Amino acid sequence: MASQSPLSDRERSLLGAVEDAREELISLTQELVRIPTENVPPTGGELAAQEFIRRWLGDAGVEAQLIPLDDVPGLHEHELFFRGEGYERRDYSGRPNLAARLKGEPGGPRLLLSGHIDTMPVGQTRWEHAPLGGEVADGRLYGRGSFDMKAGVAASLMVVKTLRESRVPFAGEVIFETIVDEEHAGANGTLANRLAGYLGDAAIIPEPSNLHLYHAHKGFRIVHLTLRGKSGMSLGGEELHNPVEHIGTLIEGFKVFRERRRRSAPVPAEYQHESDPTPVFMNKLQAGEFSLDIPMQVPESCTLEVYWQTMPGETQQEVESEFFTFLSEWMESHPELKRFSLDHGFSHRWMPGTRTARDAPIVRTIEEAASSVLGAPVPAVGAPYPCDMFVFSHFDIPSAIFGPRGGNGHGSDEYVEVDSLLQLTQILTLAAVRFCRLAEE
């Protein structure tokens, strides 16, 4: 664990500049929240926010580029490109990425500040605070995307502006980007900017982390399992096979699968602190419809969605082999299920877990910067969720996740804590100049 490092006079001046910009930082976050950027495949509404950010950076003296994804050479052919089908297909018309470079002295390290600008939909549940209002109450700023992750985007923007206005003589380059289509396990936007040439020696992703430092994230797999029987009503005494009455046997099976994963899944050091690092969830269950437009009948099929998280180092082949082996054994040991056909289909992309070495320079830099600002040690552990960090790993860019405190991500009354927004901006500013080597007078 890194110790708190002393601040130089120049570093104190930078942190003071961020403190002085507190109201601007809050206002910027509110403005971003008030611009709807819902990701609703196949389309998304990120363009207005990207244009706002480009103008904002221009006013700060930093030129930004909009990058149409379909114009990026090799994107659709790349092995990491997600080719969604059906309700998961993607359309990138009018959904550009954005990138900007703030250059320092030649020959220094390049640091990426990467955030996604898309959000989950507002949803249909009740909100106490307007979903796109950006209301501040009791130290919290509310709205869809406030926590995930427009606060992180606003903090990164203020880092760029602070460095630009202070004219600190740092070496290398700070690259800011906002990418589209990260939600719904997209990551094609993150891939596109790498292929467009926005590479670095390290990356910081200010996803929600409650000011914890994550140098790894989990992977996941989602499968839809459908039991198919015989529908209708037994008006003539015919035998019907009702999948609803037997889906419980399948659910019980995945409770057993959950326990097997808890006992046998490999758990690296960064996840040893979790009581259940490889959870298995049964998220959705669907059979028939409540409608007078269809006959009164036993449904033909019943579908169960199973979502399970994986650890860094587990491969897609290993994960799917374990799943199908278990499923085959369970079906064989429960003959009542054999009267049904069982179909499966994977949903979303295969998302691999990934990790950056604990002693990587970017991890140590964030750890020391956070300790200096917060006045307490900030240990590095693994994120409890998947995200797009695996794309940076694919391009050999060491990366880490460090973001604000908040809550209700993807839910009603999503919020970010305002004080943590300021702290995050100070920590990212300090980490940027330390990683890129702030020249001393």
N, C-alpha and C positions, 0 to 999 in steps of 0.2 A: 504494500500500500504506500502510495507516494506521500511524502510529507508536505506540509504547507510551505510554499516557496515565497520569499519576500518579494514585495512589489518594488519596481524601480519608480523613479519620479515620473517618467514618461508613461508607465503603465497606470499609475494613479491618476494621471491627467486624463487618460483614455476612459477609465472607469467613471471619472467625474463627468466627462462629456456625455456618457450614456445616462448617468443619473439626471443630468440637466435636460435630457431629451425624453424623460419619462412620459409626459403628457402626449408628446408626438408619437411615441411608441404605442401607447394605449389607443390613440386615435387611428393610427395605421392599422392596428389589429381589428378595430371596429369596422373600418372601411372594408377590409378584406372579408370579414364575416358577412357584411351586408351585401356583398356581391355573390349571388348564387352560383355555385360551381358543382352542382350535383353530377355524379357519375351514374348514369342509368343506361347500361349497355343496351344497344350498340353505340349510343351516342353519349355526349357529355356536354356540359355547359361551361367549360373553362375559359373560353376566349375573352370574355369581358374582363375577367380578373387578370389574365396575362397582359392584356393591353393596358390595364391600369398600372400594373407593376412596371411595364416598360416605360410608361410616362413618368412614374414616380422616380425611377432610376435616372431617367433623362434629366429631370429637374435637379437631381443630386449630382449631375455631371458624369454619369456613368452610362455608356451606351449598351443597350441590350438588344439581343436578336430573338425574333420569333422563328421557331424551327418546325415547319410542317412535317409531321412524322412520315407521311407517305413519300416525301422527297429525300429521306435519308437512305443512302445506298446500302443495300444488304440487310435492311431491317427485317423484311418479311421472310428472308431466307435464313436468318440466324437461328441457331439451335435453341436459344432462349426465347424466341418470339412465340407468344401465346396465340394460337389459332383458334379462337373461340368459335363455336358453332351454335346454331339455334339461338336460345335466349342469351347465350354468352358471346355471341359474335361481336366484333368491334368495328366501328366506323370512325376514322380519325379526321374526317372532313371538318375543317374549322376548329380543330383542337390542337393548336401548336404547343410545343415546349417553349421555354424561354431560357436564355443563358446570357450571362454578362461576365466580363473579365475586368478585374481591378489589378493592374500590373504594378509591381514594385521594382526593385533593382534586379537586373538580369541574373540568372543562374541560381536562383533560390528555389525552394520547394513550392509546389503548387497544391493549394488546399481547396477542396470542393465543399461548398455549403449547399446541400441538396434537400429540397423539400417538394412534396407533391401538393398541388393546388386544388385537386379534385376532392370532393367530400362524398360521404354516403348521402343518400336522399334524406330529407327531413323525416319521412315516415308518417304513419297515421296515428301514432300515440299522442296523448295530450301533453302539451308543453305549458309550463307556468310562465316562461319567458319567451318572447317572440323568437322563433327559430332563426330569423335573419335580422334580429334587432341589434345585436351587439351591446345589449344592456349591461351596465356595470352596477352590481349590487352586492354589498357586504364583501367587498374585496374580490369578487368574481366577475369575469366577463363572459356572458352567456351567448350561445348561438351555435348553429351547426358548423362544424369545422374549427371552432375556437380552440379546442384542445388538439384535434387531429385534422390538419396540423398547421392552421393559419397563424397561430401564435409563434410557432417555430419559424415559419416563413417571415413573419414580421421582424422577429429577432434577427434573423440572418440579413434582412434588408438593412436594418439599422447598423449592423456590423459594417456592411459595405459603406454606408453613408458616413459613419463615424471615422473610418479609416481614410476615406476620401477627403473629408473636411479637415481632419487633423493633420493631414499630409505627413504622417509618420513614415520614416524611411525604412520600410520593411523590404525584405528580399523575396523574390519569387512572385507568386500570383495567387489572388483569392478569386475563385470562380463561384459565382452565385447561379443557382438554377431553380426553376420551378417546373416540375414535370406533370404531365397529365396521365390519367388512367393508372393510378396506383391502387385505388380501392378495387374491391372485387378481385383481388389477387392479379391485378393487371401486370405491372412492371414493364410493359412495352415502352412506356415513356422514358423510364430510367435507362433502358437498353438503347433507345434511340439517341440520346445525348452522348452516350459513350461512343457509338458508331459515328456520330457527327463530329467527333474529335475533342469533346470536352472531357479530358482525362486529367488525372491528378496524382500526386504522390500520397494523398490521403483524402478521406472524405468524412465530414460530420453530417449526420442525419438528425435534425432536431424533432424527431417523432416524440409523442408523449412518453415521458420516462419518469415523471415526478422528481426530476433533478437527480435521478440515479444514472449511473454510467453503465451502458450495456455494450459489451464488445462481442456479443453473439446474439443470434436470434434463432427461434425454432422454425421448423418446417411444418407442413401439414399435408394431409390427403383427405379428400372428401369423396364418398361413394354413395350412390343411390341404389338401393336394393329393392327390387320389386317382386313380390309374391303374386303369381297369376293363377287364379282358379277358374271356376265356372260360375258365371253370373246368372241372374234371373230370380224367379220365385218358384218354389216347389209346388206348383199348382196341380201337377200331374203325378206327384210322388217321386219325381226325379231327384237324384242325388246332386247336391250342390257342394262346391268346394269354396268355402268362405275364407278368403285370406285374412280378413280382419280378426277372425277368431284364433288365428295361429301366428299372427305377427308378434305376439307376446313371446313366443318361443324364440324367435329371432332376436328380440330385444334382450331376453335373458342371456342369449349367446354373447352379445356384445358387452354385457356386464362381466362375463367371464374373460372375454378378450381384453377388457380394460385391466382386470387384475393381472392377466398374463403380461401385459405391457409394463405394468408397474414393477413386476418382479424381474423381467428379463431385458428391458430396453437399456442400451448403454447410456449412462448419464455422465457427461463430462464435468469437469470441476466447476465450471461456471453455473451449473444447474444443481449442484449438490445441496444447495440451501432450500430447494423447493420440496414440499411433501409429495407432490404429484407432478413431476416434470413432464410426463407424457400422457396427458389426459385424453380420454375417449368420450366424446359427447354424441348423444343421439338427438339431433337438432329438430328434425321435422318428421311428421307422420301424416300421410295423406291417403284417403280412400273415398271414392265416390264424391257426391255433391249433395248439399242441402238445397234441392231445387225440385219444383214441380214440372220442370221441362224434361225431366228424364224419368223413366219408369221406376216404380217402387220395386227395388230388387237388391239382392246381394251383390256387392261390387265385384267386378272381375279381378281387380288388382288392388294391392295396398303397397305403398312405397315408403321406405324408411331411409332417412339421410343419416349417415354416420360420418363424423368428423373426428380425426385424431391427429395429435401433434407429434412431431418427430424431432429427434435430436440432431445437432450438427454431426456430420459424419455418416448418418444413415442414408443409404442410396435408395432411389426409387425402386430399383429391382428388389432390394432387400425388404423394403416396406411392403410392397405389393405381394411378394412371395409369402411373407409372414401372414398377411391378411387372407390370401386365398387358401393357404394351408389350413388355417384355423377354420375358415368358413366350410371347407370340404369336410373336415372332421366333425363339425357341429351338425351339418346336414346328415351325415352318415349315422350319427348317434341319435338322431331324432327322426325316426321313420315317418311320423305324421306329416313332416314337411315334404316328403317325397311325392305326395299327391299334387303338389304345386310345381309349376316351373319357377325358376329363380333367375331373374335377369339382373344385370348390374351395369352401371354406367358411372364413370368418374366425372365429377363436377369440378370446375375451376382447374387451374393449372396444377401440376405437381410443383410444390414449393419446397425446395431444399432448405434445411437449416444451414447456418454458416457461422463462422467465428473468425475474429481477428486475434492474433497472438496477444496474450495478456501484457507482454512487455513491448508491444509495438510503440513506436514514438508517438503516434496520434493518441493512443490510449493513455499513455503516461502524461502527455501534454494536457489533455482534457482533465485528467484526474488532478493534476497539480493546479491548473487554473481554477477548477471548481473548489478545491480546498482553500485556495487563496481568497476567493470571493465569499464563500460561505463560512469560512473559519472553522471548518470541521472536515475530517476525512470523508472522501466519497469513494467507496469501494466499487470495483468493476465486476459486474456479474453478467448473466445472460438475460436477454429480454424475454418476457413471458408470452411473447406473440411473434408471429412471422411478419416480415416486411420486405422491402426491395433491396436490403443490404446485400443479399446474395448476388445481385448483378455486379456490384462493385468487386466482390470477391472473385467473380468470374474473370474480371479484367485486372486482377492482381492489384487492386487499389485497397490498401488497408483502410478500414472504416469503423466508425463507432456511432452509437445512438446516444444522444443527450438532449433532452427536451424538458418542457415546463411541468409544473404540477397542475393537476386539474382532475376532471372526472366526467362520467357519463358519455364517454366516447361512443359514437354510433347510436346513442340513446337520446331520450328526451332530456332537455335542459342540460345539454353538454356545456361545459364551462372550463375556463382556464383561470388559475389564480393570478391576479395582477402582479403581486409582489414577485412571484416566481418568473414572470415574463421579463421583468427588469433584471433579475439575477441571471437568467439565462442569457440575455443580451450581453451583460458584462462578462460572463464566463466565455461565451463564444468569441467576443472581441479579444479577450486576453489570450485565449487558445490560438486564435488566428495569428496574432503578432508573434507569439512564442514559437509556433510551429514554423512560420515563415521567417523567423529570425529578425527581431526588431533590432535595428542598429542603435548602438549606444553613442551618445555624444562624447 
